[in-house]
């Protein structure tokens, strides 16, 4: 009995070492990614950490030998100490440099273009209030790179807010026309509580904009979904009043479940945008499900918000590859340390709890990781 117990202890101790060794011995695959992130408040880079987790875990490298580093290998905002920063976006590139990058890179991924605002960076407070923008928005050079990548039949991936505020109308229109999608002007998010005395994370600007159109009233106390337009209009759907279930869900088509190894349905408690696409060019792999009752449907209709809208839009053909994720898919609080172990996915149950409605680790392990892993694997194989 003691011997068996010792064997078990030894096995438990050796398993992480074996998993790391298997990861280390896996050959690297060169896959040059131009990553754009303009919303990096800390060197941890949470807005693109999930992408780097997958690149590292799957042994994709920027050269035949050098791996990606989370605080270095991207274009955008680079935080330094003492409120200092560096801007290393594509805005500084010449036309010739953009062309060269489109030839060197295998894919471009717009993880976050929302940007950095003055109160976040200099005051480190009042983050629920809006302030002047320090840096952000999709630029004309960003659009130019995406266009050239499309022409060269390469992979283009973009996420929530790429074409939303604070991107200017010209850059937005350029991207929309190039990839046959259109932002409706609406973004939305689930809140576990709409009670201002309970949820201190409710954005003050959201509350104030709602009050301006509703006799200075904010009557909400339960969970719900807030819809915000680019002209500062706010629509609220509250649990029990407009919704039979306040949590938004992503429902995936059977074809995409099979292709990407995705569940049929998963909760999504974070920001998302509402877009439309040209069905002659693009397809939808998944849609958002909002559990509205008749009153909720009437509220959406009043504001011109569609009851069904895509979560994943894609164009996958011989001419080019394009994916648009209508949520903040890449922004998950996942530790890069777990990416160094082969087979860690079999232990994913250790990293999240489904009992917490706001928990986002489960989205990474059960949805984003298989989705992006399969996209990159299929594209890398085709490229080779």
N, C-alpha and C positions, 0 to 999 in steps of 0.2 A: 504493500500500500504506500509506504514512504517513497519507494523507488518510483512508482507511477506518478506520485505527486511531484517529485523532483524533475521527472521527464516533462511534466506539464509546465512547470515553472521555466525550464530551459527553453521549451518550445515557444512560450509566450515572449521570452526575452529575445529569442533569435528571429521571430517573425518580422519585426520592423526592420532588422538588419537585412534579412533576405529580400524584403520588399524594396528596400533602398538599393540593394545590389542589383536586383533585376531591372530597376529603373535606370541605374547608372550604366548598365551593360547594353541597354537598348540603343541602337544606332541613332544618331541625330539626322534629321531631315531639314535641309535648308529651305526655308519658306520666308521670303522677305515681306514683312508687313509694314505698311505705312500707317501708323496709328495716330489718330488725332483726338486729343483730350484737352479741352480748354477749361475744365472745372476741377483742378487739382489743388485742394486746400492744404494737403499735407503730402509728405514724401511717400506715404503709404499708398497713395494713388488708388483709393477704393473704387473710383469711377471706372478704372480699367483693370482692376486686380483680377477679376474673374477671367478675363481674356488671357492675361499673363499666366494664370494658373494652368490653363489648358495648353498654352504654348509650351510651358515648361514640362508639364506632365507627359505630354505627347512627344516631347523631345524635338520640337520645332526650333530651329535656330536661325539667327539673322545672317550668319555666315556658316561655312562648313564646320566651324569649331565654336564660335561665340554664341552663347545663349542670350535671350532677351533679359534685360534688367528693368524692373518696374519703375524705377525713379529716373531712368535715362532715355529709354528707347521709345520716344513718342514725340509728336509735335504739339506744342501748345504752351500752357502756363506751367512754369517751374518754380515752386516755392523755395525760398531761401530763409535764412535766419533773420530775426529782427525786422520783420515786415518787408524784407527785400524780396525781389523775384526777378526772374528772367522770362522774356517772351521769345519762344523758339517755334513760332507757328509758321505756316506756309506763306503768311503775308509778306515775309521778308524775301521770298524766293523770286527770282526773275523768271520770265517765260521759259528760258532755256533750262533753268534748273527744275522747273515743274515738269517739263518734257523728259528730262533725264530721270527724274524720280519715277515717272510713269513707266519708263523702260526698265528700271532697276527693280521696282517693287512687284511682287506677285499679287498683292491684294492691298486694298485700303479699307480701314475700319474707322468710322466716325463713332467713337464711344460716347462723347459728350461735348456739345458745343454751347451749353448754357452759359458758361463763363464764371468769372469771379466778380463780386460786387464790393463796393467800397466798405460797407459796414461789416461784411464778413472778414475782409482782409485787414483793414486798418483798426477797426474798433473792436473786432472779435466779440460783438454783441448785437442785439436787435436783429438776429438773423431771420426772424419772422416778419420783418418789415423790408420793403423794397428800398433800394438806394441806387445811386449812380453806378453804372457798369465800369469796371476796371478793364476787363478784357473778355471777349466772348463773341458768339455768333459765327455762323458759317460765312466764310469770306469768298470773294471772287476766285482767289487762287485755289481754295478748297474745291470749289465747283469745277474749276479747270482741270484739277488732278482727277476728280471722279469721272469727268467726261473723257479724258485721255485713257484712263484705265478701261472704260467701257469700249472705246475704239480698239484697244489692244486685246479685247476679249478676256479681260482679267476680272477678278472677283472684287465686287464693291459691296460693303456691308455698312449700314447706317442704323442708328437707333433713335428712340424717342428724343425729341427736341432738336434734331439736326436741322429741320426746316421750320421749327417754331420760333417764338421769341427767344432771344433778341436778334435773330437773323434778319437782315434787311430784305425788303420785298424783292429787289433785283436778284440777289443770290438765291432766295427761296424759289423764285420763278424759274431760274436757270436750272436748279436741281430738279424741281418738279417736272419741267418739260423734258429733261434728259431721261428721267426714269419713270415717267408716266404715273406719278402719284401726286396727290394734292392734299395739303393740310386744310382741314375744315375751319381752322382758327380756334378749335377747342382742345383743351387738355383736361385731365381729370385725375382724381386720386381718392382712394378709400381712406376714411378716418375711423378709427375704432370708437371714438367718441367725438361728437360735435358740440359737446357741452364746454363752453369757454372756461368754466370754473374747474373742470377736470383735466382737459387736454390743453396743456400749455404750449404744445407744438402747432396748434392751429395758426396758420399765417394771419397776421393782423390785417394785411392788405386784402385778403380774401373776405374776412368778416366785414371790413369797412365798405368794400365795394358792394357786397350784398345789401348792407343796411341803406346805402344810398338809394336803392331802387325799391326798398320795402319799409318805408316809414321809420327808419332807424331801428328796425326790429331784427333780432336773431333768435328765433324761437326753438332752436334745435337742441336736443338733449341726448339722443341716441347715436348709434353708429350710422354711417351713411357715406355717400359719394358726392364730392364737390366737383362740379364742372366749371371751368374758367375759360372765358373767351379772350381773344387778343384785343378786344375793345373794352375789357374790364367788366363784362357782364358775368354774373355768377348764378348758376342753377344748383340747387341742393336737392338730392333725393335721400330721404331719411328712412331708416328701417321702421317697418310697421305702418308707415304712412304712404310711401311711394314704392317700397321694396319689400319683397317677401324674404329676401336674403341680402344683407348689405354688402357682402364680399363679392368683388368682381372675380370672375373665373375666365381662364383661357381654355377654350375648347378646340381641340386639334382634329383635323380631318383624319379619316382612317388611313389614307394614302401616306400622309406625313407622319402618322404614328409609326407606320411600318418602315418608312424611309429613314427617319431620324431617331427611332427608338424612344418615342415620347409617350407620356400618358395621355389618355383621352381628355382629361380635365385636370387643371391645377389652379389653385388660388393665386391671385396677384394683388397684393395690398399696397402697391406703390404707384408712382406717377405713370400715366400713359397718355398718348395723344390720339386724336380721332382723325384718321386720314381716309381718303378715297383713292381708288386706283382704276386705271383703264383695263378692263378685263380682256381687251384685245392684245394687251402686251404682258400683263402680270396676272398672277394667280394668288389666292389666299391659302396659306397652309393652316391657319388657325384664326379664330375670331374671339372677341371678347363677349362674354355672356353677362349681362346685367339683369338681375331678377326683378324686373319691374312688374307692378300690378297696373290696373287700368289708369289709376291716378298718376303713376310714375310715367307711363307711356304718354299721357297727355302733357305732362310737364316737359318731357323731351321734345315732343312735337311743337310746343309753344316756342321753344328756343331753336328749333331747326336742327336738333341733334338726332342723328340716325339711331334706331334701336339696336342695330347690329353693325359692327365695324371691325376691320381686320386687326389681328395682333401680329401676324407675320405675313408680309407681302413679299413675293419673290418672282424673279424672272430667271429661268434656268433653261438655256438653250445654247446652241453652238456659237451664237454671236457674242454673248456675254453672260455673266452671272451677277445677279443683284438680289440682295435681301434687305428688307426694312423691318426692324423690330419696333413695334409701336409702344413698347415699354422700356423702362430703364434696365434692360436685361443684364447688362454687364456690371451694374452697380450692386454687388452683393458682398456682405461682410465675411468673406472667406479668407482663411489664412493660407498664404503661399507655401507655408512649410509642409502642408499635407500633400502638395503636388509632387514631392520627391519620392513617393512610394508607389511602386507598381501594384495595381490591384486594389488601391485604396477605395475604389468605388464599392467594393463588396462590404466595406465597413462604414458606408455613408450614414447608416442609421445612428451612428454614434455622434453625428455632428448637428442634429436638429431635432426639434420636437414639434409635431403637428398640433399640439394642444395650444400653442401660442399663435393667435390669428395674425400677428404682425411679423412673425418669424419668416426670414427670407433665405436662410441657408437651404431650406428644402427646395426652393425654386432653383437654386444653383445646381444642386446634386441631381434633381429629378427632371429638370427641364433644360436649363441653359447649357449645362455640361454635355449631355448627349446631343443636343441640337448643334452646337458649334463644333463639337468633336467630329460629328459625322459630316458637316459641311466642309471642314478643312481636310478631312481624310479623303473625301470624294474628289475635292478640287485638286489636292496635292497629287493624287494618283493620276488624274487626268492630265495635269501639267507635266508630270514625268513621262 
